[in-house]
Amino acid sequence: MNPEPKTVYPGDRLIRTVVAVMAGIGLLVGCMTPPGQAALRPYRPDSQGRNPAQWTAAPSGDSVKVPAVPNVRPQLPDEPRVATGGVRRLKTDDKVTISLRGITPPEEINEVVDHMGLITLPHIGDIKVDGMTTSEAEQRIVRTYLEKGIYRKITVILVVGDEEFFVQGEVKREGRFPLSSRDMTLLQAVAMAGGFTDFAKDTEVQIKRGNQVIQVDVRRIRDLKDKDPGIFPSDVIYVPRRVFL
């Protein structure tokens, strides 16, 4: 038995023709692409979802990998080290001078901080000052005197080591005195020594500082014509005697 002849519709021929033409165009385009040239396609979005507007070449079939940007901290210069000297604190073997003022008579005690951090003071005995600043030690001494009822009012000045000055010559009380303040002046220093005697030549007072000698006219200071000079640790103040009264 002979098979029935297959009916071919005009539309089928048209479809086949279109498919053949499109395949030919695709083959022609493929042949026109130079060997090794990549097909163009966009970057994939990076880890932050950003998609560049530019298009770039990528080999066909390969994934475009966006290299991760390493999280590198910028190299900053080292911060300068700040000196942390801080305030002076009392320790074992420190030599201290404790001046008790505002009492009658005023007292001056020279002590050395012992191995237990103690100093010994009149009427109150041992008191611990190790690890304290001079200001803290002064406050503790004042509080102890007041709490024990020894004095109703007292001023304490504590000086470490060579923080003292000397007054010699025509003053009412020669000797060495604690430098209670870095702002101490000549007139204040003379006042701590009881003031001038009646024979003092106050126009030629000398301040000896190392190899330097500074001559001062105290009368000009009192008349506000000259500045009252400052006194420094280990200064020696010398008040000469007048030849004629």
Protein Blocks (a to p, Z undefined) as FASTA:
>chain_A
ZZddddddfklmmmmmmmmmmmmmmmmmmmmpcghiacdddddddfkopacfbdcdddeh
iacdddddddddddddddddddfkbpadddehiacddddehiacdddddddddfkopacd
ehklpadfehiafklmmmmmmmmmmmnomambdcddddehjlccddehjdfbgcddddfb
fkbcfklmmmmnopaafkbcfklcccdehjbccdddfklmmnomaccddddehiacdddd
dfbZZ
